[in-house]
Amino acid sequence: MRAAIDIGSNSIRLAMSDGSVRSEITQLALGIERTGKLDPDGIRKTLAVLSEYAKATASAESVIAFATEAVRRAADGDEFCASVKATTGLSVTVLSPAQEAYLALNGAVKPQGAVTVCDLGGGSMELISSADGITPNYVKSLPLGVVVLKNKFKGDFRKVIDAAPSLVAEFGDVPPYPLVLSGGSACAIAAAMLDLKAYDKTAVSTLFTARELDGHMPMLLDKKLPVFRPLCAKRADTVPYGAIILQALINHVGATEFYVSDAGNLDAVLNGCMPPDD
């Protein structure tokens, strides 16, 4: 059995080759915009989760743990990785933006041929375009993750809506390929739009229209989101930011429809698709 662990800015996810998956919200990047460091409570929660994951994968023939934007940019990122090793025995590989983008492209469930994959995490948003669906020909990462936006705008959704177009405009000209959205926020939004009672990765990995998202925005931004969509309760504090920034991105690239993919970088690593060295 093989296992892969994604140490993200908002959540920690485990996937194993027997099909089992686990995920916990730890918000490792909470406050990083202000302090430049990982959140102390987030570190504590993350180490506790990783200790459980290490036990769950003790018999696995291989365990690959990797970290993304929060650990990559934090002043205490190296210290955190050392703590993970000392506490759990797990060695953490910190991905570069290009490596993270490569995994997002190759892990996503997507249509054949040309495609643009948007991987929205807690700390960053990556856009990866590929003319053949395999090799990136456009890659850009911006610090527009849902935890970063939450830290910056502190619940003022009106300000986020006003700022979002200029924020995503920094992606510049993006090839007009079919758009695929991946990451926990995109999947939570898809589940909310479908009004799922239990999470179904196959159901969320489907095609939506931009108009459908527009129509669901009032619900996604409502403070009663956990009541309207109990499935989103764990991510209710970050889903609104994800909905706003993704809507702005869709408008920026001029897409009238988009796919959502439950699969992403974690699946790519689990399936043996490791990114090339920078």
N, C-alpha and C positions, 0 to 999 in steps of 0.2 A: 504494500500500500504506500502511496505517495501522498504528501500533504504540502499545502502552500498557505502562508499566512501573510495577509496584507495589513500592514500597520499604517493606517490612514490618518488624516488630520481630524476626522470626525468619528470614524468607527474602526474596529479591529475585526477582520474577517478571516475565517478558517475554512478551507475547502479540502476534502480528501477524495482520493480516487475511487472510494467506495460509494461516492455520491452524497455523503453527509456534508452539511455546511453549518457554520455557526457564525453569529455576528453580534457584536456588542458596541453600543455607543459609549465612547470615552472622552470625546472632544479634547484630544491632545493639543489642538491648536488654539484653544480658547484663550484669548488675551494676547496672542503672539504679536499682534500689530502694535500693541502698547509696550510690551516687555522685551520682545525679541527672543523670548524663551518659551519653552513648552510649559503648559499649565501644570503646576504641582499636583493638583488633584487629578488631572488627566493622566499624569505620569503614574500616580498611585493606582488608578483604575486600570490603566493599560498593563502595568506589570502584573496585577492580579489576574487579568484576563489571559495574558500570555502564559502565566504559570499554569492555568487550567488547560490552555491549548497544548502546552508542552507535555502535560500528563496524558492528554487525549491522543497525542501523536507519538507516544514513547515507543510503540512497536512499529512505527512506519519505517520503511527502508530509506526514505529521504524526506527531509522537511526543509523547505526553502522559505525563509522569512524575509520580507522586504518592506522598506519604508519609503514614503513619498514626500510631498511638499513640506509638511510640518517639520519633520526631522531634518530634511534637507536644508531648510533655511534657518532653523533655530540655532542660537549661539551655543546651546547646551546639547545639540544633537549627538555629538560624539559621546558625551557623558551618558546620555540616555541609552545609546547602543551598548555601552559598556555595562550599564546597570542591567539591561535585558540579559546579556550574556552571563553576568554574575548571578542573577536571580533565577533564570530559567534554563540556562545552557544553550539558548538559541543564539545563533549568529545572525545579525541583521545586515542585509545589503541595502544601502541607500541608493535609490535609483536617481539618475539624472533626469531632467525634463524630457530629453530625447529618448531615453530608455523607457520611461513611463509611457510616452506617446506610442512607441513601437509596440509595447505590450497591449495597450488599449486597442490599437488597430487590429492586431492579430488575434485578440481574444474576443472581440465583439461578434455577436450574431448580426450579420449584415447582408445586404443584397450583393450579388456577384458584380464584379467590375468596379468602376470608379465609385469612390465613396469618400465622404468626410465624416470622421468620427469625432464627437465631442465627449470628452471624459471630464465630468464635473465631480470634483471631490470636495473635501472640507477646506483644503488650503489653496487649491489651484483649479484652473480650467485649462485643459489642453485641447487644441484643435489639430487634427491630423488628417490631411487629404492624401489620397492615393489614386493614381490613374488606373492601377490594376488591382487595387484592394489588398495588396501585399506590401509593396514598398512605398514608404512615405515620400511625397514630393513637396509637401508643405507641412511644417510643424511649428506650432507656437504655443507657449505656455504663459498664462497670465495669473496673477494672484487674485483670482475671482471666485475662490471656493466659498461654499455656503457659510462656513465658520468665520472666514475672513470678513465676509459681508455682514454677518451678524455682529462681529466685533466692531465694525466700522459704523454701522447705521443704527444699531441698538433698538430695533423694533420700529423705526420710522420708515414704513414701507413706501410712503409717498416720496421720500428722498431717494430711496433705492430706485424706484420707477423713473424718477427724473434723471438720475445719474447713469442708469444702466446703458442707454444707447451710446454714450460717449465712452463708457468703460469697454464695451465689446468692440467699439470702432477701432480699438488698438490692434485688433486682429488683422486689420487691413483688408485687402482683396482676397477672398477665399474662393477657390475653384467651385463652380456651381454643380457640385456632385450631390447625389442623394445624401441626406443628413441622418446620422445615427447618433442618438444620445445614450450614453452609458453612465454608470455610477449610481450610488444609493439614492441620491435625491431624484434623479430622472426616473428610477424604477418606482419610488414612492409616489411620485406625481402620476405616473402611469396607473398605478394601483388605485389611486384616488379617483382618477378620471373614469376608470372602469368600475368603481364602487365595489371592489373585491372585498369579500368578508374574510377570506384567508389568502395569504400571499401565494401567488402562483407564477413562477418565473417564466413559464411558457406563455401564460396569458399576457403578461406585461411586455413581452418581447414581440411587439407587433407594430403596425403602422397607424399613425394618428395624423390628423390634419391640424394645421396651425389654427384654424378656426375653432376646432374642438378645444384646444388649449385656451384660447381667448375666452371661450364661453365658460370655462371652469375657473378662471382666475379669481372671481369674487369668493368662491368657496375655498380656494387654496390660500387666500390671504386673510380669511376670516379667523378671528381668535378662537372660534368654536370648531376649528378644523378637527381636533381630536374627537369631538362629539359627532360631527358629520361623517368623518372617516376614521373610525377607531384604529384601523390598520396603520395609520400614519402617526399615531400618538407618540411613538419614540422619537420621531423626527419632526414633530410639529413645530419646534422652535427654529428649524432650518429650512423646511420645505418651502415656505413663502419666498425666501431669498433665492432658492433654486428655481422656482417658477418664474420669478421676475427676470433673472439673468438669462435663463434659457429662452424665454419669450423674446427678450431683446436680441439674443443671438440669432434666433430663427428669423426675426425681422431683418437683421443685419445681412444675413446671407441670402435673403429673399426666398426662403423655402416656404412652400405652401403645404408641405407635409413632412413628416419625420418619422423615423423608426426609433424604437427604444430597445435596448439590448440589456438583458439581465447579466449577460456574460461580459467579462472585461479582462483587465490585467491579471487578476487572480486566476482566472481560467486558463489564460495563456501560459502562465508559469506552471500551473498544475499539469498542463498537457505537454510540458517540456520545451516550450517556446521561450528561450531566454534571449534577451536583447543583446545586440553586439556592444562591445566596449566603445565608449566615446572616443 
